[in-house]
Amino acid sequence: MVDQDVPTVPRVAIVTGGASGIGEAIARQLHGNGHEVVVADVRHSAAAVLAETLRRTGARASAVEVDVSSEASVRRMVAEAIDRHGHVDIIVNNAGIAGRSAPSWELPDGEWEKVIAIDLSSVYYGCRAVIPHMVERRWGRIVNIASIAGKEGNPNAVGPVYCLAPSRRRRRASAARRGWSCPIRGQLTATKARRIS
Ligand SMILES: NC(=O)c1ccc[n+]([C@@H]2O[C@H](COP(=O)([O-])OP(=O)(O)OC[C@H]3O[C@@H](n4cnc5c(N)ncnc54)[C@H](O)[C@@H]3O)[C@@H](O)[C@H]2O)c1
């Protein structure tokens, strides 16, 4: 979180890829802190199981099916979250895949497009979908999950496309890879909106 602050009043948070792994841990932590959580994942049944578990222990929680590589799907996710919870305060753009691990010339056709769509375009879609709502409410937090692979590269562990795509989230990434996090901050400043990310 850019401001390093943890919301002290209950908020509504969407966590993409929230059904398992790091997203699940984030969802559980936010919910444990008293916030309403929307577990958004392409695996709806797994998201529903987690949402049900969370609901039993405290604040509201719901599950939404989303494919973050589709802008239409991401927009539906945000609309459903607002419909069910009244508003959205926080989005954690976490969903991602490592992709195949192989030299680029051995990757199957379409692998580049798939990883870029899920790991990179998804962040753009998530930000586009929530920012007007957050600006209108004059409060919001956007968390984009990065990977060290985007900064250092990691040819032996993950596919080369993955090493490029997560770098969108690193503030110190090279200019070509700076991605969305830095420009979006500048755009929001230009609108004179209260800082929301
Ligand atoms: N695991 C690591 O060591 C590590 C390290 C650095 C960064 N990351 C990043 O953290 C994030 C989460 O990683 P993880 O290890 O928890 O992964 P994971 O595979 O355990 O979980 C990813 C979740 O995203 C969901 N998902 C996959 N494709 C989706 C799509 N198209 N739409 C919606 N949901 C989708 C999956 O169903 C799953 O629940 C990723 O962005 C990854 O790049 C992971």
The ligand as an SDF file (V2000), in Angstrom:
LIG
                    3D

 44 48  0  0  0  0  0  0  0  0999 V2000
    4.2480  -17.2150   -5.6090 N   0  0  0  0  0  0  0  0  0  0  0  0
    5.3240  -16.4240   -5.7240 C   0  0  0  0  0  0  0  0  0  0  0  0
    6.4540  -16.8060   -5.3610 O   0  0  0  0  0  0  0  0  0  0  0  0
    5.1760  -15.0290   -6.2630 C   0  0  0  0  0  0  0  0  0  0  0  0
    6.2780  -14.1960   -6.2000 C   0  0  0  0  0  0  0  0  0  0  0  0
    6.1700  -12.9090   -6.6630 C   0  0  0  0  0  0  0  0  0  0  0  0
    4.9820  -12.4570   -7.1980 C   0  0  0  0  0  0  0  0  0  0  0  0
    3.9150  -13.2810   -7.2740 N   0  0  0  0  0  0  0  0  0  0  0  0
    2.6860  -12.7270   -7.8370 C   0  0  0  0  0  0  0  0  0  0  0  0
    1.6650  -12.8470   -6.8650 O   0  0  0  0  0  0  0  0  0  0  0  0
    0.4220  -13.0490   -7.5210 C   0  0  0  0  0  0  0  0  0  0  0  0
   -0.2570  -14.2970   -6.9570 C   0  0  0  0  0  0  0  0  0  0  0  0
    0.6240  -15.3770   -7.0850 O   0  0  0  0  0  0  0  0  0  0  0  0
    0.3640  -16.7690   -6.3590 P   0  0  0  0  0  0  0  0  0  0  0  0
    1.6800  -17.4370   -6.1930 O   0  0  0  0  0  0  0  0  0  0  0  0
   -0.4880  -16.5570   -5.1630 O   0  0  0  0  0  0  0  0  0  0  0  0
   -0.4330  -17.5390   -7.5120 O   0  0  0  0  0  0  0  0  0  0  0  0
   -1.4680  -18.7550   -7.3750 P   0  0  0  0  0  0  0  0  0  0  0  0
   -1.3620  -19.5030   -8.6570 O   0  0  0  0  0  0  0  0  0  0  0  0
   -1.2820  -19.4830   -6.1020 O   0  0  0  0  0  0  0  0  0  0  0  0
   -2.8710  -17.9820   -7.3030 O   0  0  0  0  0  0  0  0  0  0  0  0
   -3.2970  -17.2230   -8.3850 C   0  0  0  0  0  0  0  0  0  0  0  0
   -4.8010  -17.0830   -8.3160 C   0  0  0  0  0  0  0  0  0  0  0  0
   -5.1860  -16.3090   -9.4510 O   0  0  0  0  0  0  0  0  0  0  0  0
   -6.2790  -16.9730  -10.0790 C   0  0  0  0  0  0  0  0  0  0  0  0
   -6.2780  -16.6710  -11.5020 N   0  0  0  0  0  0  0  0  0  0  0  0
   -5.4580  -17.1660  -12.4650 C   0  0  0  0  0  0  0  0  0  0  0  0
   -5.7870  -16.6640  -13.6570 N   0  0  0  0  0  0  0  0  0  0  0  0
   -6.8470  -15.8340  -13.4550 C   0  0  0  0  0  0  0  0  0  0  0  0
   -7.6500  -15.0400  -14.3130 C   0  0  0  0  0  0  0  0  0  0  0  0
   -7.4360  -15.0080  -15.6430 N   0  0  0  0  0  0  0  0  0  0  0  0
   -8.6410  -14.3210  -13.7770 N   0  0  0  0  0  0  0  0  0  0  0  0
   -8.8740  -14.3620  -12.4350 C   0  0  0  0  0  0  0  0  0  0  0  0
   -8.1570  -15.1070  -11.5730 N   0  0  0  0  0  0  0  0  0  0  0  0
   -7.1540  -15.8300  -12.0830 C   0  0  0  0  0  0  0  0  0  0  0  0
   -6.0710  -18.4550   -9.8000 C   0  0  0  0  0  0  0  0  0  0  0  0
   -7.2940  -19.1960   -9.9330 O   0  0  0  0  0  0  0  0  0  0  0  0
   -5.5250  -18.4200   -8.3860 C   0  0  0  0  0  0  0  0  0  0  0  0
   -6.5530  -18.4610   -7.4130 O   0  0  0  0  0  0  0  0  0  0  0  0
    0.6960  -13.1580   -9.0210 C   0  0  0  0  0  0  0  0  0  0  0  0
    0.4240  -11.9040   -9.6410 O   0  0  0  0  0  0  0  0  0  0  0  0
    2.1840  -13.4630   -9.0660 C   0  0  0  0  0  0  0  0  0  0  0  0
    2.7770  -12.9390  -10.2310 O   0  0  0  0  0  0  0  0  0  0  0  0
    3.9860  -14.5590   -6.8090 C   0  0  0  0  0  0  0  0  0  0  0  0
  1  2  1  0
  2  3  2  0
  2  4  1  0
  4  5  1  0
  4 44  2  0
  5  6  2  0
  6  7  1  0
  7  8  2  0
  8  9  1  0
  8 44  1  0
  9 10  1  0
  9 42  1  0
 10 11  1  0
 11 12  1  0
 11 40  1  0
 12 13  1  0
 13 14  1  0
 14 15  2  0
 14 16  1  0
 14 17  1  0
 17 18  1  0
 18 19  2  0
 18 20  1  0
 18 21  1  0
 21 22  1  0
 22 23  1  0
 23 24  1  0
 23 38  1  0
 24 25  1  0
 25 26  1  0
 25 36  1  0
 26 27  1  0
 26 35  1  0
 27 28  2  0
 28 29  1  0
 29 30  1  0
 29 35  2  0
 30 31  1  0
 30 32  2  0
 32 33  1  0
 33 34  2  0
 34 35  1  0
 36 37  1  0
 36 38  1  0
 38 39  1  0
 40 41  1  0
 40 42  1  0
 42 43  1  0
M  CHG  2   8   1  16  -1
M  END
$$$$
